[in-house]
Amino acid sequence: MTARIYCPARTAMQSGTAKTGRWLLEYEPERPREVEPLMGWTSSSDMKSQLKLWFESADEAVAYAERNGIPYRLEQPHQPKRRPMAYSDNFKFNRVGQWTH
């Protein structure tokens, strides 16, 4: 069972960058989840899918996986492109689009 080491993206409710630099080690599921026929709940007999380990850096997570003999896959984070813009740019004379109220 391989582990996945990645830096989770921030949620849609976050606007800042706090707590976004932490790395997560979690196991990939061995088999898909099943729907219980009696109640219709989704269940899994895979106990390692509930395990999540947080680390401050990718090196710490990789060292933990290698120390415990866990096969892992390291995923590098995707950095979004930021376009800095000032509020006064909305009122420039050479603005491309029309400014309306």
Secondary structure, 3 states (H helix, E strand, C coil): CCEEEECCCCCCCCCCCCCCCCEEEEECCCCCCEECCCCCCEECCCHHHHCEEEECCHHHHHHHHHHCCCCEEECCCCCCCCCCCCHHHHHCCCCCCCCCC
